[in-house]
Amino acid sequence: QSRGLWESIKAEPKLGRKFAGTAGIWFLFDVTFYGNTLFEPLVLEAAFGSHSANATDGYELLETTVRDSLVISLLSLPGYFVTVFLIGRRTCVCRS
């Protein structure tokens, strides 16, 4: 028996809860990801100092900024690997 999309959506159990959970997690990821991107210049300056005074040309400034950004980005990789490992696994006992 072939049902339409809307009928399948209405028949999905606990759809509102699943939607709210997905939207909430997505929102938190966006806040952390875009927050890190937005404030990355401040983090780089706090972590590595100001490079604009030490750079002799634009290429050197670009090179140091890219290197420092790469170091900061590599710090987030363990979290991504753990997330990929845990997706699809039942890691907690959730109440039905």
C-alpha positions, -999 to +999 in steps of 0.1 A: +000+000+000+015+033-011+008+063+011+015+099+003+042+120+019+017+138+042+001+106+054+035+092+062+044+123+081+012+122+101+017+085+109+052+089+122+052+083+160+065+111+182+074+133+152+072+165+171+097+153+197+121+141+170+117+173+151+123+194+183+154+174+192+168+176+157+162+214+155+176+220+190+208+201+183+212+218+149+207+252+166+234+244+192+258+232+165+252+264+145+257+286+176+290+269+184+303+266+149+294+301+137+304+315+171+338+300+167+341+313+132+329+348+141+353+351+171+382+333+155+403+365+150+400+372+187+408+337+197+439+337+174+451+369+189+446+357+224+462+323+217+491+334+195+495+371+199+491+398+173+508+390+141+500+423+123+528+441+140+554+413+133+545+406+097+567+423+071+543+417+042+508+406+035+518+371+024+536+365+058+505+377+077+483+354+056+506+324+061+507+329+099+470+334+101+463+302+081+487+282+102+472+294+135+437+288+122+446+253+112+460+246+147+427+259+163+406+239+138+426+207+145+417+210+182+381+203+172+388+171+153+387+147+183+351+159+190+341+152+154+356+117+154+338+109+187+306+121+172+310+101+140+318+070+161+287+075+183+261+083+157+237+055+152+246+038+185+224+037+215+246+055+240+220+062+266+188+046+279+160+070+268+125+067+282+099+059+257 
